Amino acid sequence: MRTILCYGDSNTHGYNPKNGLRFPYHVRWTGMLADLLGPEYHVIEAGLNGRTTVLTDPLEPYVNGGLFLHMSLRMHKPEDLVIIMLGSNDLKRIFGEQTARQIAENAGKLVEKTKELTASFNKEGIPSKILLVSPIEIGEGMAQKSVWKESFGGESAVIRSRQFPEEFEKEARRQGVHYMNAAAYAQASERDSLHLDEEGHEKLAMAMYHKILEIFQEEDQEAKE
């Protein structure tokens, strides 16, 4: 059985933009992914509302993604694949207009830590496979009507989120890890311009499914050679 750890924020936790609660397991992209992959895979959710990459929110210091990563990786070791999808919350005004480049580099720090830790989990010193995912874009409605407008600052967050794919892909190449652009498959709900709705979760699950099969097919092919 292959173990996949999904390390992310509210869109991995399954925040429901309609009521602020949590979507049921089989509606969340992680739950649907588990159903698609079947019993040969163990999909682990490690999503937290408000989680950043490595930035500390003075009001919620526990959402710093760098703080829980070590514990999460050790809790579920050994992981065959670690999916990191963080960055949206780094766009908040409280962090002083972090650029897309800075946020991608922040995510890269988590990639580096994941390599280091997972390599230490086995005698061969080989790290787990890593998939760095560029988050979905902030919807245009953020600048006008979203309940998150005050936190994210409106139009600036929208613009910077659109720059994620280019910068995250650069970071993935620099780190030598797998990459996927979530915004190519799913969009934020019109209700709050930040979170996936049911359709978005379904689309992201299917995209993740195909990407994961591709990653492990490469591994199986390499093993045969």
C-alpha positions in Angstrom: 0.0 0.0 0.0 1.3 3.5 -0.9 0.8 6.3 1.6 0.0 9.8 0.4 0.1 12.7 2.8 -1.9 15.8 1.7 -0.5 18.8 3.5 -2.6 22.0 3.0 -5.0 24.6 4.3 -8.8 25.0 4.3 -9.2 23.7 0.8 -7.6 20.5 2.0 -9.5 20.5 5.2 -12.7 20.9 3.3 -14.1 24.3 4.3 -17.6 24.8 3.1 -18.1 28.3 1.7 -21.9 28.1 2.1 -21.9 27.8 5.9 -18.3 27.8 7.2 -18.5 24.2 8.3 -16.7 21.2 6.7 -17.8 19.2 3.7 -18.4 15.5 4.4 -15.4 13.2 3.8 -16.5 11.8 0.4 -17.2 15.4 -0.9 -13.8 16.6 0.0 -11.2 16.2 -2.8 -9.0 14.1 -0.5 -11.9 11.7 0.2 -12.8 11.5 -3.5 -9.2 10.9 -4.3 -9.1 8.0 -1.9 -12.1 6.5 -3.6 -10.6 6.9 -7.0 -7.2 5.4 -6.1 -8.7 2.5 -4.2 -7.4 0.2 -1.5 -3.8 0.1 -2.7 -3.4 3.7 -1.6 -3.8 5.3 1.8 -4.7 9.0 1.5 -4.1 11.1 4.6 -5.7 14.5 5.1 -3.5 17.1 6.9 -5.4 20.3 6.2 -5.9 23.2 8.5 -8.0 26.3 8.0 -5.9 29.4 7.7 -2.6 27.5 7.4 0.3 29.5 5.9 3.5 28.2 4.4 6.0 29.4 7.0 4.5 32.7 8.1 3.3 33.4 11.6 0.0 35.1 12.2 0.3 36.8 15.6 -3.4 36.1 16.2 -3.2 32.4 15.2 0.5 31.3 15.6 -0.5 27.6 15.3 -1.4 28.0 11.6 2.3 28.4 10.6 2.7 25.5 8.2 6.4 25.0 9.2 5.4 24.3 12.8 3.3 21.2 12.2 5.1 19.7 9.1 7.7 17.9 11.1 5.1 16.3 13.4 2.8 15.4 10.6 5.6 13.7 8.6 6.7 11.7 11.6 3.1 10.8 12.6 2.4 9.2 9.2 5.9 7.9 8.1 6.9 6.5 5.8 5.1 8.5 3.1 5.5 7.5 -0.6 4.2 10.9 -1.7 3.8 14.2 0.1 1.5 16.7 -1.6 2.0 20.3 -0.5 -0.7 22.8 -1.4 -0.2 26.0 0.5 0.2 29.7 -0.2 -3.2 31.3 -0.4 -3.2 32.5 3.2 0.2 34.1 2.7 -1.7 36.6 0.6 -3.3 38.1 3.7 -2.7 41.8 4.4 -1.3 41.0 7.8 1.8 39.6 6.1 2.6 42.8 4.3 1.9 42.1 0.6 4.1 39.0 0.1 4.8 38.6 -3.6 4.0 35.5 -5.5 7.8 34.8 -5.7 8.2 35.1 -2.0 5.3 32.8 -1.3 6.6 30.2 -3.7 10.0 30.4 -2.0 8.1 30.0 1.3 6.5 26.8 0.0 10.0 25.7 -1.2 11.2 25.8 2.4 8.5 23.2 3.2 9.7 21.1 0.3 13.3 21.3 1.6 12.2 20.2 5.1 10.1 17.4 3.6 13.1 16.1 1.7 15.3 16.3 4.7 12.9 14.6 7.1 11.6 11.8 4.8 15.1 10.9 3.7 16.0 10.3 7.4 13.1 7.9 7.7 14.8 5.1 5.8 18.2 3.5 5.7 18.7 4.3 2.1 18.4 8.1 2.8 15.9 8.5 -0.1 13.3 11.2 0.4 9.6 10.7 -0.4 8.3 11.9 -3.7 6.9 15.4 -3.4 4.2 17.1 -5.4 4.2 20.9 -5.1 0.8 22.3 -6.0 0.1 25.9 -6.9 -3.1 26.8 -5.2 -6.3 27.9 -6.9 -6.7 31.6 -7.8 -8.5 34.1 -5.6 -11.8 34.9 -7.3 -12.5 38.4 -8.7 -15.3 38.7 -6.2 -12.8 39.1 -3.4 -12.4 42.8 -4.3 -16.1 43.5 -4.0 -18.3 41.3 -1.9 -16.3 38.5 -0.2 -16.5 38.1 3.5 -12.7 37.7 3.3 -12.1 41.1 1.6 -10.8 42.7 4.8 -8.3 39.9 5.5 -7.0 39.6 2.0 -7.2 43.2 0.8 -9.2 42.7 -2.3 -7.7 43.2 -5.8 -4.1 42.8 -4.7 -4.7 39.3 -3.5 -6.5 38.4 -6.8 -3.6 39.7 -8.9 -0.9 38.0 -6.9 -2.7 34.7 -6.8 -2.7 34.7 -10.6 1.1 34.8 -10.5 1.3 31.7 -8.5 1.5 29.1 -11.3 4.6 30.6 -12.9 6.4 31.1 -9.6 5.5 27.7 -8.1 6.5 25.9 -11.2 9.9 27.6 -11.1 10.3 26.6 -7.5 9.3 23.0 -8.2 11.9 22.8 -11.0 14.5 24.4 -8.7 13.7 21.8 -6.0 13.5 18.9 -8.5 10.0 17.8 -7.4 6.7 17.2 -9.2 4.4 20.2 -9.9 0.7 20.7 -10.6 -1.3 23.9 -11.1 -4.6 23.5 -9.2 -6.0 26.6 -10.9 -5.9 24.8 -14.2 -8.6 22.5 -13.0 -10.6 24.1 -10.3 -11.8 27.6 -9.3 -12.8 29.3 -6.0 -16.6 29.4 -5.4 -18.5 32.5 -6.4 -19.9 32.6 -2.8 -16.6 33.6 -1.1 -14.0 33.8 -3.9 -11.6 31.7 -1.8 -12.8 28.2 -1.1 -13.7 25.3 -3.4 -17.3 24.3 -3.7 -18.5 20.7 -4.3 -17.8 20.9 -8.0 -14.3 22.4 -7.4 -13.5 19.5 -5.0 -14.6 17.0 -7.6 -12.5 18.6 -10.4 -9.4 18.8 -8.2 -9.8 15.2 -7.0 -9.8 14.0 -10.6 -6.8 16.1 -11.6 -4.9 14.9 -8.5 -5.8 11.3 -9.4 -4.4 11.5 -12.9 -1.3 13.3 -11.6 -0.6 10.7 -8.9 -1.0 7.8 -11.3 1.5 9.6 -13.6 4.0 10.0 -10.8 3.9 6.4 -9.7 3.9 5.1 -13.3 7.2 6.9 -13.7 8.5 5.2 -10.6 7.3 1.7 -11.7 8.9 2.2 -15.1 12.2 3.3 -13.5 12.1 0.2 -11.3 11.7 -2.1 -14.4 14.6 -0.5 -16.1 
